[in-house]
Structure formats: structure tokens, C-alpha cells
Amino acid sequence: MILQQDPSPKAINERSGAILEWMTLAWNVLGVAVLFVLAYRARSVALVGFGVDSLVEIGASTVVLWELRDVAGARRAHGLRLIGIAFVLLATYLGIQSVIVIARGFHPHHSPLGMVWTLLTAGVMWALARRKRTVGLALANSVLITEARVTMVDAVLAAAVLIGLTLNVALGWWWADPGAAMIIVGYALREGLEAIRHASTLRRKIH
């Protein structure tokens, strides 16, 4: 009788990382559909921006799932670069869109359902980000650790959008909606450039 060996800690963590990414992917796929419908009804740039952020998160999760299947680790630098580019694109979009909305003085409508969704998303993404970071550190996987930051950005942005929507409802501060979208721009840009720099360092080491 041949006894099967218990999975190694690395294999367990890799499986956990993949499960976390599939959970993130599923939530954000649903979120894109929900957010764009709510954003259209409320004419909210913050909700549109959050929907775009969910698309970025979908792309980042896909990159990590792709990278985790690479036993030799050759995909790591490319994965980091893709996530970094996603960060930069998100920051660029949110910055430009928010400035345009503020300059035009566009007043969004109220969105109670948007507030509920962003509240739920903030909690879910925060929990996923913390767990991803733990698993990423255990694996010494810079792609998973970086993607955990993407997920944390998602959580912070959800909280910022929630605050903006709440201020718009409670105090009529229409500018709080695009203002909330601007909160994340600096952080996302910094993280994106750092991921791209790290990817370049890894590629130099490989070659």
C-alpha cells in the first residue's frame, strides 16, 4: 500500500493563493455589472471609476493565476509589469475623469444601492488583501504581494467612494463624488511605478 504524502506548505499556500484570486475575480466580475448599472443611473464618476478599478482588479487577478502556474518563476517579472501598468492606467483614468467632472460642476444623483455595494466591497476586499499578503509573504511571491496591494487599493477606493456618496446624500456636497475618486490617484500611481521598477530589476537579474 502506497501512502500519499501530505502536500508541502508551498503547495498549500499556492492553492490558497489561487483560491483567493478566484474569489476576487468572481466578486469583481459581479461588481463590474452592478457598478456600471448603478453609475449610469446616478451619473456618478466615482462609481464609474470604481467599476474601472474592478476591471483592473480582474486583470490583476488573472495575471496572478497565470503566474502561480509557472513553476520555474519565469513569468514573475512580466506579471509585475502588467500589474504596474494596470495601476498607472487606473490612476490616469481617475485623475482625468475627476478633473473634468469637477471643472464642469456636474452634480451626480443619489445612489443608496451604490452605497450598500461599496460598503460590502470595502469589507470583502480588505479581508482578501490581508490574506493575500500573508500567503504572498509565505511564498516570497512578489506578484501576489503586489496584487494584494491592488486589492487593498480596491478596498480603500470603495471606502472613499462610500464617503463621497454619503456626503452627497447627507450634505449635498456634489464635489465629494469626484473628490473621492481622486483620493486613490497618488497611491495607485506610486504603486504602479514601483511594480514596474521591480519588474525591470527582476528582468535584469534573469538576463
Phi, psi and omega in degrees: 000127181262121180273132178283135178285146177294145178301145179289158176304324179297315180296321179296315180293322177296321178294318178297319178299318180295319179298317179298320179291322177295322177296316178298317181299314182297315181298317184284329174299314176297319183297321179301313180297313181296313187293320182291328175292313180294321180295321179295318181291321184268349185055046186256119178291328179294319178290323175297313178300321179292326176295320177295320176301322178295324175296319177298318179296322176299314179297319181294319178297321178297320178298316181294318178299321177295317182290323181294338179277355181267100184297322184283345179079014183289341183273355190298313181297318180294320178297317178297319180297318179297318179293320178299317178297320178298319177300312183296318179297319178298313181298318180297313181298310183298319181297310182296312183297320182293319179297318180298314182295317179295317181297324181275349181066036183285129182260114178285158174278169177284149181218082178302320179293326175297323178294318180295315183294317180293327176296312178297317182295321179302315180292315182295313182293324178298315180295317179295319181297317180297317181291320178298318180298318179299312180294319180298319177294320179297326180270351188054042184256104184294332179292314179294321178296317179294319179293331174298326177292324176300316180295322177294323174301319178301317180294315180295317179296321177300317179295319180295317178297319178301316179297316180298315179296321180294316179295325178295320180287313188283321188240356181072021180279085183299328182289346179292335180293302176291332177298322178297322180293333182283339185303321188274349188301308182299316181295314181297320180295318179297314181295322180296313180295324178294318179296319179295318178297317179297320178298319179296321178297316179297319182294322178295323179293322181294319182272000000 
